[in-house]
Amino acid sequence: MKFENILADINGFGRFQITIIAISFLGRFTMPCHFMLNNFIAAVPSHHCDISSLDDGGIFRNLSQAEKLIVGVPVQEDGTPSSCQMFTEPQYHLLLDSSNVTDLPTVSCQNGWVYDHSTFKSTITSQWDLVCDRKSKNKATATIFFVGVMFGALTFGGLSDRFGRRIMLLVSYVFGTLFAVASAFSSSYVMFVVLRFFTGFSITGIIIVSTAISVEWVDVEHRKLVGVVDSLSWTFGSAVFAAIGYFVTDWRWLVVSVTSPLIAAIVSWRWMPESARWLIANGKLEQAQMYLKRCATMNQREKQIHSLKTETLSTIVVTEKRDRTYSYIDLIRTPKMRKLVLSTGIVWFCVATTFYGISFNITGFKLNIYLTQFTYALIEVPAKLAIYYLLDKIGRRCTEVGSLLMAAICLGINILVPKDMSVVRTVVAVIGKGFSSASFSTIVLYSSELYPTVVRQNGMGYNSSMARLGVAVAPFILLLDDVWRDLPQVVLCSSAVLGALAARTLAETRNRCLAETIEDVEGQQE
């Protein structure tokens, strides 16, 4: 007997499943906020050297602020004051002829920097002077966070397959909240990045565990709907994040603000059920029976409760021992599982690199960053509504391959569009973001369908860690413009193409029952 047969009897998509989706929505809302948090808290406001040391007690102190900048800070090619250099002494002759700057002695900023607070009240950049020769530390904050996410994905994936989905979801909620709030009160840069690492480590369990619970409780016909709705929670969080960032311009309060929804998620956790599939696969038949009866009652199928006997449930998984513990090693023990792991790992890495490479570049088009962030989120809505139709029309594989190729085309177009056409470049980037978002939503659902129940969380943990590895390198890919202006776009475009080629090797899962055991995967026809 298949688990889908039982779901069909008790309604595989009723009030019970809708409750699961609603509870998951609360926790998942905060995920995109934390993932994109560096766009705002690590933003680099306009800045120049603090030139108060040039005050000689005479003419300098009587100058206006604009005149002090002229005599104290050299001008860059674009006409703005240098961010990292200052004159060794006031150059008063520049007040008469500002073009005569040949061979004037300059030094690096000696007394810190002065920042423009018109957009941000404070950022970690201005808090700890992460500019000029320390700007790499600014980029490192995002990378360290996503390294934490990567290790968290591996950890929570394995632990939720061993100890259950529900308890690990609570662990992720609680520790994610504690570490995130603690990071907002960091007194040093080192303290901040350490706490951000553990924040990323903790909250990654939210997405991989909640996705598994949702998918494992719904029938085949509604899996794509659950996948799209789950991904729309990400879109909603991204759009609201732009508004929160606009009104909360102090980085400490911004961290607290985007973390606060987790409190509601912790409270609502008591109504989140354990995965009946996991319980059955691990021999916990009485608990599975309890949740299945609750599902039948909520879905108004009380007449079917008498058929939910433990003897019936025991026939669902009979080809593998229930009392054995599965690990990441089981992902590569057999030929088809090895092929699956290799292909999905490459796809997740490439999808994440492409998606976040575009998402992190909100200042690269010289337009309002809040509007760009909101537009990037808004474009995901039609993209995800489109895949809801396409997932059944053309299948998971073709949707994933097509989305990645279209994202690659948009990235390629922006290589050819001149830099001064910022509006055109932004429009193309937004469209590319839509396609990359569609590819991300598809691969989350697709992967959860490809892996069998007994190692599904191990598989999703591995895939999520590969994605976070891709996210971790994305900020540094954007730094490649120092080597060649269009090199970041070339790398991201190549990544999307590679992901499409890898996705082409995956099996189609449209209208197929979820695999329960590794033997199910090995026995599938190509």
Salt bridges, closest charged atoms under 4 A:
GLU4 OE2 - ARG277 NH2 2.68
ASP55 OD1 - ARG61 NE 3.64
ASP161 OD1 - ARG165 NH1 2.62
GLU216 OE2 - ARG165 NH2 2.68
GLU216 OE2 - ARG456 NH1 2.81
ASP219 OD1 - HIS222 ND1 2.75
ASP330 OD1 - ARG324 NH2 2.64
ASP330 OD1 - ARG333 NE 2.94
GLU380 OE1 - LYS384 NZ 3.06
GLU380 OE2 - LYS433 NZ 2.59
ASP392 OD2 - LYS224 NZ 3.02
ASP392 OD1 - ARG396 NH1 3.21
GLU449 OE2 - ARG223 NE 2.71
GLU449 OE2 - ARG396 NH2 2.94
ASP486 OD2 - ARG485 NH2 3.41
GLU516 OE2 - ARG277 NH1 2.64
ASP520 OD2 - LYS2 NZ 3.86
GLU526 OE1 - LYS339 NZ 3.92
